[in-house]
Each structure stands twice: as C-alpha cells, then as structure tokens.
Amino acid sequence: MPRVTELTDLLETRTAYDTVAVSYAGLLRDELARRPMDRAVLGVFAEQVLAGGGGPVADLGCGPGRITTHLAALGLDAFGVDLSPGMVEVARRDHPHLRFVVGAIHALDLPDGGLAGALAWYSVIHTPPERLPAVFAEFARVLRPGAPLLMAFQVGAEVVHLQQGYGHQMSLHAWRRDPDAVAELLGTAGFEVRARVLREPEPPMEKARQAYLLATRK
C-alpha cells in the first residue's frame, strides 16, 4: 500500500477537487433524491441534533454543499467546511443562504466544544490511515459532550488510485475502511459508536459496500 505524506495528500486532494468542482456539483446535484438510505441516516442524525437542543452543525468536507443544504432543510443550523476552494466557491454560488469556508478537517478553525453535531460524509476517504487518529481527535475537540457524529465511507481494506473522475483526468487516492477498525479509532478518540449500517453497492457508480457510523461524543 503506498504511503502518502501529509503535504502530498492534502495537495493532491485539493487539486483534484478544485479541478472537478463544477462537474461534480452538476453530476451529483440530484443524487440524494435517489438515495433513500442516505436520507434516512441523515434524518436520524438530524433528529439527534435537535433532541440535544440544536446548535451549529458542521458538514466537514462539504464539497459543493448538497448535503449541507439537506441538513438545513431538516431544521439544522448547518454550515460547510472543505479543503477545496473550488468546491467552496461552487457551494457559495449554489447555496448563497448558507455559510461555507475553506478549511482542513485535521485542523479546524473552530472553538473547543462548539458544535452540536458534525458530519463526515465520505470526507475521510482521502486521509491516510496513520493520520486518522489525529482527525478523529479533532472531531472530538470541536464537538460538545453528547453531540452526534455521522460518518460515511466505502468498506474495504485497500487504497484505490483514481486517475479519472467526473469527466476529468485526476490523481487522487481513496482509502476503503474496515468499519470495526474505524469504530475502534473513534472509541479511542472519545466517541461511543451507537449505530453501524452497511449497504450493498449500487452500480455503476459504486463498486464497494457503503458504511455509515453514528457516534456520540462522550
């Protein structure tokens, strides 16, 4: 398995998503409407946030903001953070009523314990395994006790090198994860995993099983 340095993986991810930002937003604009399982899991997450009293919710790795705006429609005070300035620009263009900022999930410009919830929707798939503990520790830092964290990622034990996507040439590494291993890392970081959902892939876009983990900040 290739090892990607921190500088290289961040630069690679930012460059790839800057390149595909406009095409990505167009191709996936209505994707959530075709994903009942995704909507159901996001609905449970939203209910937990509201049951906990509400407050700011961060969509960490928000891309063009399609999930952020869905969370807002569910009644959440949602905003988006993304490493790619190109993605943030598209998100602001398409969803001007919401807030989107450029930032890295391993070093968030957010106060300790300030979030009522956080979403990591396929946003850790480009993070090398050795850096996951630091990312999860950062998630724990910005969430208040009792706040939910929802994660989604592809299931597996390999790294895929993407060389083309969304109509563009690109170079991007994507790690598939073992849900049990991710749950263990979350536990070490101060979370309690409350639910695990696995579903089969939906071709042609998906080639791996999909995992959703819903955890609570202890």
Buried (B, 14 or more C-beta within 10 A) or exposed (E): EEEBEBEEBBEBBBBBBBBBBBBBBBBBEEEBEEBEEBEEBBEBBBEBBBEBEBBBBBBBBBBBBBBBBBBBEBEBBBBBBBBBEBBBBBBBEBBEEBBBBBBBBBEBEBEEEBBBBBBBBBBBBBBBEEBBEBBBBBBBBBBBEEBBBBBBBBBBEEBBEEEEBBEEEBEBBBBBBEBEEBBEBBBEBBBEBEBBBEBEEEEEEEEBBBBBBBBBBE
